[in-house]
Amino acid sequence: MTINHEKSCVKCGSDMIECYVDQGLKGLLVKNPSGEQLFKNKKNTRMNPFVCIKCGYAEWYADTPEDLI
């Protein structure tokens, strides 16, 4: 499952646009700490920011949150 790339701002209802971190990276990698145990599969997903084009409110969304389980 992937995230919906069309988001509406929860603060003002305007459109939100997907952005990226200004380090040349496309999103951030987040990990489930329980997936870090020796000889277990790593559990992670990418996080991407969405910013409201009207009020500037920002939220982060996981690409595949089910991969953290």
N, C-alpha and C positions, 0 to 999 in steps of 0.2 A: 504494500500500500504506500502511495506517495501522497504528499500534502497537496492540497488545492492551492494553486498559485494565484488565485483571485481571492483577496481578503477584503473585508469591510472593517473599518475602524470601530471598536467597541465604544469609543468616547464620543465621536461625532457622526459616524455612519458613512464617512467618505471612503474612497478607494485607498487601498494600501498597495505599495509597490515592494517587491522583493529586492533586497539590497545585498551587499557583501561586505566583509570586513576589509578595511583598507590596509591590507598587508599582502595583497595578491592572492589571498585565499578565497575560496568559494565556501563560505560557512565555517563553522567551528565543529570540531569533533568532540562529542561528549561520550563518556563511558559509564556503564553501570559498574560500581565498585565490586560487586559480587562476581563479575565476569573477569576480574583480574587475577583470580586464583591460578596457581601453577597447573599447567596441563589442562586447562579448561578453555573453551572458545571465548575469545574476546567479544564483549557485547557493547556495540557502539552504534551511533547514528550521527548524521550531520545536522547541525542547527543553523538555520538561516534567519536573518532579521527581515521583518516587514515594517515599513514606515508609512504613516498616514501622510498623504500629499497635502492635506489641509491643515491639520493641527500639530503634526510632528510626532504624535504618539507612536511608540515602537514596541513590537512584540517579537519574540523569537519562537520559531516552530521547528520541531524535529521532523526530518524527512521521513524516517521510518521508526516511529516510537516503539512499535512492536518488536523491533530488533534488540531492544534493551532488556527484554524479558528472558 
